[in-house]
Amino acid sequence: MIDADDVRRIAMALPETVEKEAWNIPTFRVAGKMYVTIPDDQSSFAVRCPRHERAELIAAEPEKFWVPPHEASSTWVRVRLVALEGEEELRDILVDSWRQAAPDRLVEGHPGLRPGAWSGE
């Protein structure tokens, strides 16, 4: 089963990622921009998600994705760890969020680093 340690391991493997505690929880950042957090109960994680995509994502898989009321106006979505299909899906979600936060130079410098490009690392 996938857990918060898997989120941390995969996030820290992404280029120029640093872990920083904020709000007493671990957050992961690239170039100073946060792209994933692991809330206190460690049963989920939060990632960047454009609002126009978020509603569709939640409607398609409400058992996996949701937004708590206090984050409704944000560009973040929560992901339940237990609902993930495996490490490949976890990696794809983290890479997508990383790409939204990373500067162009990093994204362009890592063209193979994109959702769906699982290398089985």
C-alpha positions as CSV (number, residue, x, y, z in Angstrom):
1,M,0.0,0.0,0.0
2,I,1.2,3.5,-0.8
3,D,1.9,5.7,2.1
4,A,3.3,9.2,3.0
5,D,6.9,7.8,2.8
6,D,6.3,7.0,-0.8
7,V,5.1,10.5,-1.5
8,R,8.2,11.9,0.2
9,R,10.6,9.5,-1.6
10,I,9.2,10.3,-5.1
11,A,8.9,14.1,-4.4
12,M,12.5,14.3,-3.2
13,A,13.7,12.5,-6.4
14,L,12.3,15.3,-8.6
15,P,14.9,17.9,-9.6
16,E,15.7,20.7,-7.2
17,T,13.0,19.6,-4.7
18,V,13.5,20.6,-1.1
19,E,11.4,19.6,1.9
20,K,10.3,22.4,4.2
21,E,8.0,22.2,7.2
22,A,5.1,24.7,7.1
23,W,2.0,24.7,9.3
24,N,3.7,21.8,11.2
25,I,3.4,19.5,8.1
26,P,6.0,18.5,5.4
27,T,5.8,20.5,2.2
28,F,7.9,20.0,-0.9
29,R,9.0,22.9,-3.1
30,V,10.9,23.6,-6.3
31,A,12.4,27.0,-6.9
32,G,10.7,28.2,-3.7
33,K,7.2,27.2,-5.0
34,M,5.3,24.6,-3.1
35,Y,3.9,21.7,-5.1
36,V,2.9,19.0,-2.6
37,T,2.0,18.9,1.1
38,I,1.3,15.9,3.4
39,P,-1.4,16.8,5.9
40,D,-1.2,15.7,9.6
41,D,-3.0,12.4,9.3
42,Q,-0.8,11.3,6.4
43,S,-3.8,9.5,4.7
44,S,-3.7,12.0,1.7
45,F,-1.5,14.6,0.1
46,A,-2.3,17.9,-1.7
47,V,-1.0,18.9,-5.1
48,R,-1.4,21.8,-7.5
49,C,-4.4,21.5,-9.9
50,P,-5.8,24.2,-12.1
51,R,-9.4,25.0,-10.9
52,H,-10.9,24.5,-14.3
53,E,-9.6,20.9,-14.2
54,R,-10.3,20.2,-10.5
55,A,-14.1,19.9,-10.7
56,E,-13.8,17.5,-13.6
57,L,-11.2,15.4,-11.7
58,I,-13.3,15.3,-8.6
59,A,-16.5,14.4,-10.5
60,A,-14.7,11.6,-12.3
61,E,-13.1,10.0,-9.2
62,P,-14.6,11.4,-6.0
63,E,-13.2,8.5,-4.0
64,K,-9.7,9.6,-4.9
65,F,-9.8,13.4,-5.2
66,W,-11.5,16.1,-3.1
67,V,-11.1,19.6,-1.8
68,P,-11.7,20.6,1.8
69,P,-13.8,23.7,2.3
70,H,-11.0,25.9,3.4
71,E,-9.1,25.2,0.2
72,A,-12.1,25.7,-2.2
73,S,-10.7,29.0,-3.6
74,S,-7.2,27.6,-4.1
75,T,-5.6,25.8,-7.0
76,W,-5.0,22.6,-5.0
77,V,-6.6,19.2,-4.8
78,R,-6.3,16.5,-2.2
79,V,-5.5,12.9,-3.1
80,R,-6.4,9.9,-0.9
81,L,-3.4,7.5,-0.7
82,V,-5.6,4.4,-0.3
83,A,-7.4,5.2,-3.6
84,L,-4.2,5.3,-5.7
85,E,-3.7,2.4,-8.2
86,G,0.0,2.2,-7.6
87,E,3.3,4.1,-7.6
88,E,3.1,4.9,-11.3
89,E,-0.1,6.9,-10.7
90,L,1.4,8.6,-7.6
91,R,4.5,9.6,-9.6
92,D,2.4,11.0,-12.4
93,I,0.4,13.1,-10.0
94,L,3.5,14.4,-8.3
95,V,5.3,15.1,-11.6
96,D,2.3,17.0,-12.9
97,S,2.3,19.2,-9.8
98,W,6.1,19.7,-10.0
99,R,5.8,20.8,-13.6
100,Q,3.2,23.4,-12.6
101,A,5.6,24.9,-10.0
102,A,9.0,24.4,-11.6
103,P,10.6,27.2,-13.6
104,D,10.7,26.8,-17.4
105,R,14.4,26.1,-17.3
106,L,13.8,23.0,-15.2
107,V,10.9,21.7,-17.1
108,E,12.7,22.2,-20.4
109,G,15.8,20.7,-19.0
110,H,14.0,17.5,-18.1
111,P,11.8,16.7,-21.1
112,G,11.3,13.1,-20.1
113,L,9.9,14.1,-16.8
114,R,6.2,14.2,-17.5
115,P,3.1,12.3,-16.5
116,G,3.0,8.9,-18.3
117,A,6.7,8.7,-18.7
118,W,7.2,6.1,-15.9
119,S,10.7,4.7,-16.0
120,G,10.1,2.2,-13.1
121,E,12.8,3.9,-11.0
